[in-house]
Amino acid sequence: MAKKVSVVDAKRDFSELMSRVALRGERFIIERKGKAMAALVNVQDLKKLEILPKDNHKKGLLAAVGAWEDFPQLDELIADLYSARKKAKDRLVKRLR
């Protein structure tokens, strides 16, 4: 998991952060006013990211939503799953509504 560091700290400790990234494989998220602005990763991780297809984001959850369009029993299946979860004695289920 990436560690968070402020822009001010990243500027001050850049040499140390770079060594930790290169030698230990650590990752850092650089934030400004609590908002993620950039990431510091090693070259191997960057190469892996660059290999990914540019439209990879379309193959995530949105693609899965489209795959279920022609499944007429989906609502019934979801209702059955929630019902079974509510009846389970070994887990606490938070109500969404």
C-alpha positions as CSV (number, residue, x, y, z in Angstrom):
1,M,0.0,0.0,0.0
2,A,1.3,3.4,-0.9
3,K,2.3,5.8,1.8
4,K,0.9,9.4,1.7
5,V,3.3,12.3,1.8
6,S,2.7,16.0,1.5
7,V,4.2,18.1,-1.3
8,V,6.3,20.0,1.2
9,D,7.7,16.8,2.7
10,A,8.3,15.2,-0.7
11,K,10.3,18.3,-1.8
12,R,12.3,18.2,1.4
13,D,12.9,14.5,1.5
14,F,12.9,13.8,-2.3
15,S,16.3,12.0,-2.3
16,E,15.4,9.7,0.5
17,L,12.0,9.0,-1.0
18,M,13.6,8.2,-4.3
19,S,16.0,5.8,-2.7
20,R,13.2,4.0,-0.8
21,V,11.2,3.7,-4.1
22,A,14.2,2.4,-6.1
23,L,15.8,0.1,-3.5
24,R,12.8,-1.1,-1.4
25,G,10.0,-0.9,-3.9
26,E,8.0,1.5,-1.7
27,R,5.3,3.7,-3.3
28,F,4.2,7.2,-2.3
29,I,1.2,9.3,-3.0
30,I,2.1,13.0,-3.0
31,E,-0.7,15.2,-1.7
32,R,-1.5,18.9,-1.8
33,K,-4.0,20.1,0.8
34,G,-5.0,16.5,1.4
35,K,-5.7,15.7,-2.3
36,A,-3.7,13.2,-4.2
37,M,-1.7,14.9,-6.9
38,A,1.0,12.5,-8.0
39,A,2.6,9.2,-7.3
40,L,6.2,8.1,-6.9
41,V,6.7,4.5,-8.1
42,N,9.7,2.5,-9.2
43,V,10.6,2.1,-12.9
44,Q,9.4,-1.6,-13.0
45,D,5.9,-0.5,-11.8
46,L,5.8,2.3,-14.3
47,K,6.6,-0.1,-17.2
48,K,3.8,-2.4,-16.0
49,L,1.4,0.5,-16.1
50,E,2.5,1.6,-19.6
51,I,1.9,-1.9,-21.0
52,L,-1.8,-1.8,-20.0
53,P,-4.2,-1.1,-22.8
54,K,-5.4,2.5,-22.9
55,D,-9.0,1.5,-22.7
56,N,-8.4,-0.8,-19.7
57,H,-10.8,1.3,-17.6
58,K,-13.7,0.2,-19.8
59,K,-13.1,-3.5,-18.8
60,G,-13.8,-2.9,-15.1
61,L,-17.1,-2.6,-13.3
62,L,-18.9,-0.8,-16.2
63,A,-18.2,-3.7,-18.5
64,A,-19.6,-6.1,-15.9
65,V,-22.8,-4.0,-15.7
66,G,-23.3,-4.4,-19.4
67,A,-22.7,-8.1,-19.2
68,W,-25.7,-8.6,-16.9
69,E,-28.2,-6.7,-19.1
70,D,-29.7,-9.9,-20.6
71,F,-30.0,-11.8,-17.3
72,P,-33.7,-11.5,-16.5
73,Q,-33.5,-13.2,-13.1
74,L,-30.8,-10.9,-11.8
75,D,-33.1,-8.9,-9.4
76,E,-34.5,-12.2,-8.0
77,L,-31.0,-13.6,-7.5
78,I,-29.9,-10.4,-5.7
79,A,-33.0,-10.5,-3.5
80,D,-32.3,-14.2,-2.6
81,L,-28.7,-13.4,-1.8
82,Y,-29.7,-10.6,0.6
83,S,-32.3,-12.8,2.2
84,A,-29.8,-15.6,2.8
85,R,-27.3,-13.0,4.2
86,K,-29.9,-11.7,6.6
87,K,-30.7,-15.2,7.9
88,A,-27.0,-16.0,8.5
89,K,-26.2,-16.1,12.2
90,D,-22.4,-15.7,11.7
91,R,-22.3,-12.3,10.1
92,L,-23.6,-8.8,10.7
93,V,-25.3,-7.2,7.7
94,K,-25.6,-3.5,7.6
95,R,-28.8,-2.1,6.1
96,L,-28.3,0.1,3.1
97,R,-31.6,1.8,3.4
